[in-house]
């Protein structure tokens, strides 16, 4: 079990948790904090640099970038969480079944996971999103499907080790049902590594989701989303309107950085070998 007091002694973990908490809070409070509606058009104020009225400047349609970054957090962070949730719901049971029962069933499941891992994750996500069709649902499903093998393989490895323990053999000898053993013995003992993977997977999901939105395979205009905002601003970088890409880019970078720091801290706390080498 993770002790919060011990975990908070790691400064990098505290920084990561703080960054993630701030972005989640900003996403929840975006309607209250945003000074303008994210899709409000003001042609007379287009391409304004950061100033007292528009802290992050305005885009080529006169929309307030600060407001759009706040509302973009709701889309990006939420899609990342849902995508990882999809990967967990599908990947963890598949890995547990493959590792526990083995045999032909296990080989079939893991070979299917290997076939997904054979493709670069972003390329596979692009192909899936294009097949499903542009939109938020397509991006959610694409990112979630791409992440399934990571959770399946992790759960498979944990299950193969855990099922050899004596208390598992004793449960089998007593006639305990397999699903009860998986839910009450295998899954709780694999929770630590899975929690670390979930945290790291959230950072990867945010990056992949933003990438899909950048190339037009995610949300549809005029929805505020960080990757799409960078796509809008890329044509204006050379003409000096740097704020259109810098601020949403910083939002993506800090969010991913926060999740990765948090994941590293959890790994250090849960893995005594990792702690002992530092």
LINCORPE-V534964 format. One record per residue. N is the residue number from 0. PHI is phi in degrees with one decimal (999 if undefined). Layout:
<<N PHI> <N PHI>>
This chain:
<<0 999> <1 -79.9> <2 -92.1> <3 -60.6> <4 -62.2> <5 -67.5> <6 -63.5> <7 -76.1> <8 -73.1> <9 -81.0> <10 -63.8> <11 -64.4> <12 -65.0> <13 -62.4> <14 -63.4> <15 -61.6> <16 -63.5> <17 -65.8> <18 -62.3> <19 -62.1> <20 -63.7> <21 -63.2> <22 -67.1> <23 -64.8> <24 -65.7> <25 -62.9> <26 -64.8> <27 -68.5> <28 -99.0> <29 -53.7> <30 -61.7> <31 -87.4> <32 -91.7> <33 -68.9> <34 -73.2> <35 -134.9> <36 -70.0> <37 -63.7> <38 -109.9> <39 -72.6> <40 -91.6> <41 -137.8> <42 -56.0> <43 -72.5> <44 -110.3> <45 -70.5> <46 58.4> <47 -81.2> <48 -71.6> <49 -53.7> <50 -151.2> <51 -67.0> <52 -89.1> <53 -123.4> <54 -58.5> <55 -106.6> <56 82.0> <57 -127.4> <58 -95.6> <59 -71.0> <60 -108.0> <61 81.0> <62 -80.8> <63 -71.5> <64 -71.5> <65 -60.0> <66 -63.8> <67 -71.0> <68 -65.7> <69 -63.5> <70 -70.6> <71 -63.9> <72 -62.5> <73 -63.7> <74 -74.7> <75 -66.2> <76 -66.2> <77 -65.3> <78 -63.9> <79 -62.6> <80 -66.4> <81 -65.7> <82 -61.7> <83 -65.6> <84 -61.2> <85 -61.5> <86 -62.6> <87 -67.9> <88 -62.1> <89 -94.0> <90 -70.2> <91 -63.7> <92 -62.3> <93 -62.6> <94 -65.2> <95 -65.8> <96 -64.6> <97 -63.8> <98 -74.0> <99 -77.8> <100 -90.4> <101 60.1> <102 63.3> <103 -65.3> <104 -61.4> <105 -63.1> <106 -63.0> <107 -63.4> <108 -63.8> <109 -72.9> <110 -69.0> <111 -64.8> <112 -65.6> <113 -62.6> <114 -65.9> <115 -71.6> <116 -72.0> <117 -68.8> <118 -101.0> <119 -57.1> <120 -58.9> <121 -68.0> <122 -63.0> <123 -64.7> <124 -63.2> <125 -62.6> <126 -64.0> <127 -67.6> <128 -63.3> <129 -66.1> <130 -70.0> <131 -71.4> <132 115.4> <133 -62.3> <134 140.9> <135 -64.9> <136 -62.5> <137 -62.1> <138 -65.9> <139 -59.5> <140 -65.8> <141 -63.1> <142 -66.2> <143 -64.7> <144 -65.9> <145 -62.1> <146 -84.9> <147 -57.6> <148 -59.6> <149 -62.3> <150 -73.6> <151 -64.5> <152 -68.0> <153 -63.0> <154 -67.3> <155 -60.6> <156 -62.8> <157 -66.5> <158 -67.6> <159 -59.5> <160 -75.0> <161 -66.9> <162 -67.4> <163 -86.5> <164 -69.3> <165 -65.1> <166 -69.4> <167 -70.8> <168 -61.9> <169 -65.9> <170 -63.2> <171 -63.9> <172 -63.0> <173 -82.0> <174 85.3> <175 -67.0> <176 -67.0> <177 -61.9> <178 -64.8> <179 -68.3> <180 -63.4> <181 -63.4> <182 -76.8> <183 -104.1> <184 -119.8> <185 -70.7> <186 -61.0> <187 -60.6> <188 -76.9> <189 -98.2> <190 -64.0> <191 -57.9> <192 -58.7> <193 -66.2> <194 -63.3> <195 -63.0> <196 -64.5> <197 -62.2> <198 -63.5> <199 -66.6> <200 -65.6> <201 -63.4> <202 -63.3> <203 -65.1> <204 -65.8> <205 -61.8> <206 -65.4> <207 -65.8> <208 -62.8> <209 -63.3> <210 -64.9> <211 -63.9> <212 -67.8> <213 -62.9> <214 -94.5> <215 87.9> <216 -105.3> <217 -121.1> <218 -63.9> <219 -100.2> <220 -58.3> <221 -98.2> <222 -56.4> <223 -77.5> <224 -151.5> <225 -59.9> <226 -62.3> <227 -65.9> <228 -64.5> <229 -65.0> <230 -62.9> <231 -62.9> <232 -87.8> <233 -64.4> <234 -77.4> <235 -110.5> <236 -63.6> <237 -67.7> <238 -88.3> <239 104.3> <240 -86.7> <241 -67.8> <242 -66.4> <243 -67.4> <244 -108.3> <245 -65.8> <246 -69.8> <247 -65.0> <248 -64.3> <249 -64.5> <250 -62.9> <251 -63.2> <252 -62.4> <253 -68.5> <254 -65.1> <255 -63.0> <256 -59.7> <257 -63.7> <258 -65.0> <259 -68.3> <260 -62.4> <261 -64.4> <262 -64.0> <263 -63.7> <264 -65.1> <265 -64.0> <266 -64.1> <267 -63.0> <268 -74.1> <269 -86.8> <270 -110.8> <271 -61.9> <272 -67.6> <273 -66.2> <274 -67.2> <275 -70.7> <276 -89.1> <277 -104.3>>
